[in-house]
Amino acid sequence: MAKAALAPDLVAFDPMVYDIMRETATELGGGYVWLSRNASTETEREAAKAAQIALWRDVNSVSGRDLATIQAKTAEYRSRLRQLRATA
């Protein structure tokens, strides 16, 4: 019996790394929601909403097959989350 070829779009790394990136972005996005709801000015509220929208556009632009970008974005989102928690 012939061995079936793998589909060309299968990734050669653990797909959980993509899930970790998405979960980190979800936490960061939640921070922006909190900032928006607790803003003292309309300008701060709109800035938090804009940051949340920009975050989700950025997250959704990452290919689930691009390990280097997934890892870089995870590191970036973790850094931004730490900064947000330190200032909020």
C-alpha positions as MATLAB code, in Angstrom:
seq = 'MAKAALAPDLVAFDPMVYDIMRETATELGGGYVWLSRNASTETEREAAKAAQIALWRDVNSVSGRDLATIQAKTAEYRSRLRQLRATA';
ca = [
       0.000    0.000    0.000;
       1.371    3.413   -0.971;
       1.997    5.963    1.717;
      -0.245    9.044    1.422;
       1.466   12.373    0.943;
       0.972   15.020    3.598;
      -1.125   18.011    2.729;
       1.119   20.960    1.836;
      -0.496   23.276    4.381;
       0.329   21.162    7.457;
       2.708   22.940    9.796;
       5.904   21.342   10.999;
       5.589   22.745   14.532;
       3.204   22.456   17.461;
       0.074   24.446   16.559;
      -0.329   25.372   20.229;
       2.182   28.183   19.688;
      -0.470   29.905   17.561;
      -3.070   29.377   20.292;
      -0.689   30.877   22.849;
      -0.278   33.960   20.668;
      -4.071   34.307   20.355;
      -4.616   33.859   24.099;
      -1.953   36.440   24.891;
      -3.668   38.845   22.492;
      -7.004   38.108   24.166;
      -5.541   39.089   27.538;
      -4.066   42.251   26.057;
      -7.354   43.080   24.346;
      -9.137   42.633   27.667;
      -6.771   45.186   29.146;
      -7.757   47.644   26.446;
     -11.441   46.984   27.171;
     -10.794   47.679   30.846;
      -8.974   50.903   29.972;
     -11.810   51.966   27.713;
     -14.435   51.350   30.379;
     -12.415   53.064   33.092;
     -11.090   56.000   31.084;
     -11.411   59.409   32.688;
     -11.692   61.242   29.373;
     -13.251   60.582   25.999;
      -9.800   60.861   24.416;
      -8.465   58.054   26.628;
     -11.556   55.945   25.917;
     -11.167   56.340   22.161;
      -7.421   55.624   22.327;
      -8.077   52.359   24.176;
     -10.755   51.355   21.673;
      -8.434   52.178   18.767;
      -5.640   50.128   20.372;
      -7.981   47.158   20.716;
      -9.078   47.369   17.078;
      -5.471   47.706   15.888;
      -4.493   44.706   18.017;
      -7.142   42.449   16.467;
      -6.239   43.544   12.978;
      -2.627   42.716   13.759;
      -3.485   39.330   15.284;
      -5.700   38.376   12.377;
      -2.952   39.204    9.896;
      -0.639   36.503   11.294;
      -0.529   33.259    9.332;
      -0.896   30.114   11.411;
       1.947   28.637    9.358;
       4.525   31.351   10.080;
       6.327   30.213   13.229;
       8.797   33.101   13.335;
       6.041   35.723   13.163;
       3.890   33.862   15.690;
       6.775   33.776   18.150;
       7.644   37.430   17.562;
       4.030   38.549   18.005;
       3.660   36.469   21.173;
       6.731   38.167   22.631;
       5.448   41.594   21.547;
       1.986   41.020   23.040;
       3.476   39.725   26.301;
       5.668   42.808   26.538;
       2.736   45.119   25.857;
       0.630   43.253   28.421;
       3.342   43.661   31.072;
       3.574   47.381   30.298;
      -0.203   47.747   30.450;
      -0.409   45.973   33.801;
       2.419   48.103   35.191;
       0.659   51.348   34.267;
      -3.010   50.471   34.789;
];
